[in-house]
Amino acid sequence: MARARPGDAGTKVLKAASTLFYRDGIHAVGVDTVAAEAGVTKAALYGNFGSKSGLVVAYLRERDRRWQEEVDRITAAHADPRERVLAVFDAYEAWLSRDGYRGCAFQNAASEFPDPADPVREVVRHHKTALHGYLRAQLRRGDRGDPERADALADELMLLLEGATATSVVAQGPQPFETAKRLARTLTA
């Protein structure tokens, strides 16, 4: 396997880790495997990320960044806040179907890192809080008269999204998102 050029080792490590951590699980993949897959030395991996924990945090942050781009791309086609909220269900379905229905990387990471104070869990919380905030902001725009209703509805929609995500792993298909979106359409009417 060819070794990475200086300067792009971090990018190669992050790409390899992203594939391996998502496919096989974070704890199941060692740094030796990531380094070998990336074509870099372990010293290059540690030089870029400091530790496996640092690499896991970087992997989740990069996944969060890419997810935000996906949501922005899919929801930008809709001017109506309600339609933007519903488009998030489409974004989830598209994202997870592309990844082979292995579930939410953030849910998966949370299950592997049970300590709420772990830096990995902090990234997971940030990701889920940002999504909840997006839903809440859109719902408040669409229902200016009752922010409490919008907040409660954002909570309900998060449960629908998270449930559909977990159920899609078992179903290995999009049907849970179709059901969840139908319910979300009713709730937001």
Secondary structure, DSSP 8 states (H G I E B T S, - for coil): -----TTSHHHHHHHHHHHHHHHH-TTT--HHHHHHHHT--HHHHHHHHSSHHHHHHHHHHHHHHHHHHHHHHHHTT--SHHHHHHHHHHHHHHHHHHTTS---HHHHHHHH---TTSHHHHHHHHHHHHHHHHHHHHHHHH-TT-HHHHHHHHHHHHHHHHHHHHHHHHHTSSHHHHHHHHHHHHHH-
